[in-house]
Amino acid sequence: MGKGTASKGKKNKTATHTTCRRCGNHSYNRRKGFCASCGFGKSAKLRNPSWRNRVRASNGNKSFCK
């Protein structure tokens, strides 16, 4: 099976993501075995990137939540 049209037809069999046991979001990847939202299955700590905490102030300046 190549990379073309014939292999693309096999993508509709099963769902890639399902509900995560830790965060409850529909972002747990079955094939990779970890959650894209909280990082369950990959690390014991919660996934919390720095860009997620960014807040836009009313005057347009960017600041971070603490």
N, C-alpha and C positions, 0 to 999 in steps of 0.2 A: 504494500500500500504506500503510495507516494504522498506528497504534501498537498496535492491538488484537490479537485472537487470531490473525488471519491472518499477521501478521508474526512472532509468537512461534514458529510452526511452522518457520521458516527457521533457527532456532538450532541444530538438531541435525545440520547438514551436516558441519561440520569442527570439530576440536578447537581451542579458543582458546589453550591453553597447551601448550608442548612443552619438551623438555629444553634447558636453557641450556648454551651452549658454555663459559662461563667458570666457573660455580659448580656445574653438574651437577644443579641442582634442576629440578623440573618446573614452572617458573614463568616461562618466557620467553613473553611474549604475542606471538602471530604478527601480530595486527592492529595493535597499537600499536608493535611492533618493539623492545621492551625487556623486561628481566627484572625482575620485581617483587621478587626476593630480593636480587640483587647490583647491579642498576642497569645491566647490560650493554646497550649500545645507546643509552643516555641520557647516560652520563658515563664518563669514563676511570677515575675513582676508584670504589672499592667502596662500595656503599650501606651505611652503618653508622649507623642512627639512635640517638639517645641512650637511648631506652627499651629498646633491645635488650640493653644491657650491664648492666641493673639486676639485682641479686641480692638475694634476701631472706635475711637472716641468721637464725640459729636463734632469736634472741630476738624476731623480728618486725620489727626495724628495717630500713629500706631503705638500701642502699649501692650504690656503683658499682664495677665491676671496673676495674682499671687495666692 
